[in-house]
Each structure stands twice: as C-alpha cells, then as structure tokens.
Amino acid sequence: MRSKLSIILMTVIFSFIFAIPKSFIPPHAFDLTAPSTPSFFAPPQMPPQPLQTSWETIPKPATNTDRICHATIYNKWNDRIYLVGGTAQGYSGEEKTSCAEYNPVNRTWTERATLDSGRTWLSGEAVKPTSAYPQGRIYVFGGYA
C-alpha cells in the first residue's frame, strides 16, 4: 500500500512540475554558462574609471634633504604617507632620524616624532587606531643604524 501511495504522490508532483507554464521558468534556468546569481541580486556595475596617464610631482619636505634607503609608510586610516629615516648618500651616508607626514589633500608635509637613532634600509607599518591611540600608530623596525 505504501509503495502505491508513494508512486501516486510522485506522479502528482512530477505532473505539477512539468505542467508549470514556461513563463515561470527563467530563460537561463538550465543554462550552465549563465551567471549563477540572478541579475536582481548582482551588485550594480560601476562605470570604468579612466586610468591615470601622468605622474604628479609632490612638494619636498621642508626640513629634509633628498633621501634613499628610507621607509615609506601609507596609513589607510588617516590617508597619510610617512617618510621615515633613510640617508641622502646611500649605504655609507649619515642616517636620518626624522619622520615627516605628507597630507595629500593639503599637499603639505608635517614633521613628526623623530627616531631614537638614525636608520636606513628599514621597514614600517601603520596600525589601526584604538581608544588608547585614536590616531593610530606607526611601527618601524629593522634597518642599519
């Protein structure tokens, strides 16, 4: 009895599925190459932005000479660029202790806290702001003194 009931039930279900008008089935429902998400769920497409085709020269820090072998650190939380340490003469030059912060909106440099000792060939990272340090932190490590 149970098997006859299941056969009848399956027949009713299949007849209902195949009796659905085609207007209820999306045209790409059985197309494996179609996008997996319906277009009404897809995020809106942004128009392509033109690529920058030229470089822009920014002003030099007021109190610093040209440098190489320094750390350049971008802080994404305040949109600032930091120039830390380095030397003007390369490997055998005098190591700088200065740190300068560049504001790309105002196009200005501001001197920040200096390093304890001059360093070249160093690296650094900006850290997310916290309640203790609302402006965030810059950590600098490694390098030659």
N, C-alpha and C positions, 0 to 999 in steps of 0.2 A: 504494500500500500504506500509506504514511504517513497519508494523509488518512482511510482507513478505520479505522486504528488510533486516530487521534485522535477520530473520531466515536464509536467504541465506548467509548473511555475517558470521554469527556464524558457519554455516555448512562449509564454506570455511576455516575459521580459525581453526576449530577443525580438519578438514581433513588435513590441513597443519601440525598441531601439531602432530597428530598421524602418519603422513607419514614420519616423520623425522627418518632417519636410527638410529639404536641403537648405532652406533659408536659415535654419537654426545652426547649421554646421559652418564654421568659418572656412573660407576657401583654402586656407593653408593648414587645416587641422591634421591632415595625413601627409603633409609635405615635410620630409626630414631635413630639407635645406632651408626651410623658413626659420625666422628667428624664434627662439624658444619663449620669449616673452611677448605677449600681445602689445601692440603699439600704444594702447592707452596706459600701460604700466611703464613704458620706457621713458627715461628722462628726456626732456626736450633737448633737441640738438642746438648747440650754440654755434653761431656763425664762426668760421675760422678767422682767427686774428692774423693780421699780416706780421710776418717776421721782421725783426729789427734788421735793417740793412746797413746800419752805420754804427760806429763806436762813438761814445761821448767822453771827452776828457773832463775829469773832475778836478777841483782845485786841490793843491797840495796842502798838507797840514802846515799851519803857520810856524810852529816851533820845531819842526822836524826837517832833516835833510832827506834826500832820496835814500831809500833802503832796499836791501835784498836780504834774503835768509830770515825773514820775519814771519810771524803768524798773522794771517788774515782770517778773522772770525766773523761770521754773519750770525746775528741774533734775530731769529724769526719772530720772537715775542715783542720786540720793540722796533723791528725793522731798521737796525743799525749795523754798521760794519766797523770792526775794531782792527786797528793796526798795532801789533804788539811786538816789542823787541826788534831784533834784526841788526844790521850793520850797513854802512854805506860802502865799505871797502871789500865786502865778501868774507871769505873764510878767515883771513888774517886781520880783519879790521876791529875797531873798537865796538864792543857790544852795547846796544842801546837798552835803556831801562824804561823808556817811555811807552805809553799806551794812549792812542788817540782814537776817538769815536767819531765816525762820519754819519751825519744825518742826511740821507738822500733827498728828503723833502725840502729842507732849507739849504742844502748844498754847503753845509758848514762842518768844520772839524772842531772838536772839543777835547782838551787834554783831560785824561782820567788818571787814576792812581797809577803810580809807577811800579815796576817790578822791584823786588828786593835786590836783585843783581841783574846785570845785563845778560841777555841771552840771544843766541842765534840758532837757526835751524830748529825752531820749537814748534809745538802744535798746541791747539786750543779748542775749546768747545763752549758754547753758550748753553746754560742750563735754565730750565723752565722756572718762572717766578713762583715763589711760595709766600706764605704770610710773613715769614721771617725776613725774606728778601724780595719785596714786591717788584723790584726792577730786574730780578733775575741775577744770575752770577755768571762770570766768565772764568773758566779754569784754564790755566796754561801749564803745560808740562813738557818735560824733555828739553832737548837743546844743549848747546855748548855755552859754558859760562867763561 
